[in-house]
């Protein structure tokens, strides 16, 4: 697998992680069957994609980028889907996460 493919798998895994988090919230403690199935399927997808990406990418960098995608994506999903609040401190935290992810991607491993 190429380095570019590994990064693509990692990004897709991060997106699937956000889908998993949203579906798990909607599943309401796994009491709603449809959302439970979406949650479990997206869990399988993100684990499969992350596993493939880790065959090529350095663990520390890949995991940090993956969790950054999940964290920022979950904040955005919370804002858009669940009416969660955004204030200056939360925005600053998101900026720090994104900055750290970018730094890990561009700095030599």
C-alpha positions as CSV (number, residue, x, y, z in Angstrom):
1,X,0.0,0.0,0.0
2,X,1.3,3.5,-0.8
3,X,1.7,6.2,1.7
4,X,-1.0,8.2,0.0
5,X,-3.5,5.3,0.3
6,X,-2.6,4.9,3.9
7,X,-3.4,8.6,4.6
8,X,-6.6,8.3,2.7
9,X,-7.6,5.3,4.8
10,X,-6.7,7.2,7.9
11,X,-8.9,10.2,7.0
12,X,-11.8,7.9,6.0
13,X,-11.3,6.1,9.3
14,X,-11.5,9.4,11.2
15,X,-14.7,10.3,9.4
16,X,-16.2,6.8,10.2
17,X,-15.2,7.4,13.8
18,X,-17.4,10.6,13.8
19,X,-20.2,8.7,12.2
20,X,-19.8,6.0,15.0
21,X,-20.0,8.7,17.7
22,X,-23.1,10.3,16.2
23,X,-24.8,7.0,15.7
24,X,-24.0,5.9,19.2
25,X,-25.5,9.1,20.5
26,X,-28.7,8.5,18.5
27,X,-28.7,4.8,19.5
28,X,-29.6,6.0,23.1
29,X,-27.7,3.4,25.0
30,X,-28.2,0.9,22.2
31,X,-32.0,0.9,22.7
32,X,-32.8,2.0,19.1
33,X,-32.0,-0.9,16.7
34,X,-31.4,1.1,13.5
35,X,-28.9,3.4,15.1
36,X,-27.3,0.6,17.0
37,X,-26.7,-1.2,13.7
38,X,-25.2,2.0,12.1
39,X,-23.0,2.4,15.2
40,X,-21.7,-1.1,15.1
41,X,-21.1,-1.0,11.3
42,X,-19.3,2.3,11.5
43,X,-17.2,0.9,14.3
44,X,-16.2,-2.0,12.1
45,X,-15.4,0.3,9.2
46,X,-13.2,2.7,11.2
47,X,-11.3,-0.2,12.9
48,X,-10.7,-1.8,9.5
49,X,-9.5,1.3,7.8
50,X,-7.3,2.3,10.8
51,X,-5.8,-1.1,10.8
52,X,-4.9,-0.8,7.1
53,X,-3.4,2.7,7.6
54,X,-1.3,1.5,10.5
55,X,0.5,-1.0,8.2
56,X,2.3,2.0,6.6
57,X,2.0,5.1,8.8
58,X,3.9,5.7,12.1
59,X,1.7,4.8,15.1
60,X,2.1,8.0,17.0
61,X,1.4,10.3,14.1
62,X,-1.4,8.2,12.7
63,X,-3.2,7.8,16.0
64,X,-2.9,11.5,16.9
65,X,-4.2,12.5,13.5
66,X,-7.0,10.0,13.7
67,X,-8.1,11.1,17.2
68,X,-7.8,14.8,16.0
69,X,-10.2,14.1,13.2
70,X,-12.6,12.3,15.5
71,X,-12.4,15.0,18.2
72,X,-12.9,18.0,15.9
73,X,-15.5,16.1,13.8
74,X,-17.4,15.2,16.9
75,X,-17.4,18.9,18.1
76,X,-18.7,20.0,14.7
77,X,-21.4,17.2,14.7
78,X,-22.4,18.2,18.3
79,X,-22.8,21.8,17.1
80,X,-24.8,21.0,14.0
81,X,-26.9,18.0,15.1
82,X,-27.3,18.4,18.9
83,X,-27.3,22.1,19.4
84,X,-24.2,22.0,21.6
85,X,-22.7,25.3,22.5
86,X,-19.5,26.9,21.1
87,X,-17.7,29.6,23.0
88,X,-14.2,31.1,22.7
89,X,-12.6,28.6,25.0
90,X,-14.0,25.6,23.0
91,X,-13.0,27.2,19.7
92,X,-9.5,27.8,21.0
93,X,-9.3,24.1,22.0
94,X,-10.4,23.0,18.5
95,X,-7.7,25.3,17.0
96,X,-5.1,23.8,19.2
97,X,-6.1,20.2,18.2
98,X,-6.1,21.1,14.5
99,X,-2.7,22.8,14.9
100,X,-1.3,19.7,16.6
101,X,-2.6,17.4,13.9
102,X,-1.1,19.6,11.1
103,X,2.2,19.8,12.9
104,X,2.3,16.0,13.3
105,X,1.5,15.6,9.6
106,X,4.1,18.0,8.3
107,X,7.0,17.5,10.8
108,X,9.4,14.6,10.1
109,X,8.6,11.4,11.8
